[in-house]
Amino acid sequence: MLSYYPFDANIYAKGEDMTLTDSEGAFLGAELRRVRMAAGISQEALAERFGYDRTVITKAESGHRPPSLDLARAYAKEFPRLNALVESGLIERWAEHVRRRGGTFPEFFVDWLDYEKNATALFYWAPILVPGVLQTESYARAILATTPSEEPLEVRLAGRMARQQVLSRPKPPVMSVIMAEAVLRRSVGGPDVMREQLLYLAEVPHPKVLIQVIPAEVGSHAGLEGAVSIADDGEGSTVVYLESLTAGQTTADRGIVGKVREITDLLRCEALSRAASRELILKVAEERWPTA
């Protein structure tokens, strides 16, 4: 049970410096929940009114993930006594604290991370790079070093590597990965980095991880337009993450999910078997990225 402390708007209206902790995140969520319940509105009804998935409301009110500024403003508009929380900047400061603690990610990617962390089944189509959840540290560092950011490289790298904890859960998800052979041959960080990465892919120490490769000779296929990821929660809910150059999109839209499923089914038909894919990965590692 969360301990609830009476909300004092004057404290936040002053804009005083505060050390933001997990307990304050729980307090913030408790206040959002309290005003909603006092108004007699269910999470489902509020989510529909705001245009969000119900899980976004649930996580904000439990303190699991702080509300975005847009969501906070929606709450403040619906429940005016929350205006002080928005105006004081508490929500932005708390969100920044969480990002720095767990590694910094773009705002558009945060929703996907929640689904990825809690999924029972994950799928990744990787036409360009090894998916982040399977990147070695040196491979991830080489990629992040090329991306302009105000955040330190080590902070971003810590966040990237922390994503791999999804495979260390007591009940890890089934993870299916299909990648283009070009991913194996693209030089990221140099021969040593690539060889380490490919050998890791060939020997991923997780029995629930299935890696398949679409060989170069296939040529054109249904996945040429870009990378995509899918998360299933085991309760009938599916979301997809569509990558783009500037800002990706996380969506549960049934039409989009259905179209992505069609494309991934076609990709599976083009991919080599698990065993043949492993052989190709090792072959490329030996021939393209040999030891010095």
Steps between C-alpha positions, in 0.01 A plus 500: 500500500618852424519740790310812403605844622260794462578706194627850578483702179689789661818292530507429128382848401813644662714301258739403780788265421420145606691175494282278285476145624295191427268583791422835340417320178259283696357816660452663162321191369288480814386858454402435139308191608333676793352786297379257233328275751350799682339599171360148458680435171652160417845461348340358185267799463779750565732329252229515233432866580870587474565280196757277676528127558379405850846368593641854467255619767569196719877550496476874566270446798706216648824698479642236264568769240446874541243661272621685196445874499211458255332245728560718806340796323203282406457409869534866601236606248265226619576559870599868547647454849795321336609814316765572763675171420536601136590864562765419761692277257488203742387259231778594258763477776376161613498366144856627452607325821358170377666536159841570653471212744418241234681641200372775275258414223309721257149583620347319202678177602397490867157345440655217300746427782213435741342249264837338425576460871172322576438299183461124494601486132718739299578518130760716324552551129851643455594598143783739596641442851498234771201572729594688818399212729766280337782749449836448668627796698771586247253480208249721685772749590607530136142573392420749777827685442374603156172645632499869602370543855528732798514196727835334580578191297541287813152592623343403169707183484386398849140539390556297184663215691235509775240402240660157485380429853175391338675168434599466865145505635382192695267434206674653197303560181525290189709717267500457124743699287525510123785701350633562153840354413613857434489559877770239544721660237458869592811629678401647836803580714744298290588131454557418868168649604315325220658163568410525869143596412451219251645238731261620769205466262609146414521403866231709671472337845121511511297198382194714424684714246452401135719674243443459127674664206365591157791428262618767259399300193132543587521856366172691530250398767217639714725652768703747297311808620637497854550336838209404726454341842201320652412442866227262620395510866351151516152638568397575144659845476758573228695817423749574228789745481565648156845651457578815305794734456368769735234358733361148527137413570353260755145398417236241582285596200349173380536587134870578535562195722325279246703638211825453693401139577449435128842640416678306774332176388640561152846568646494169688444324168815661357722436803734206548435250776648557844785256437574627148492859628756417768725341237477813284577728795811299584604488135477879466688546828783282373520627143403867534630571851796265560736540794809707427 
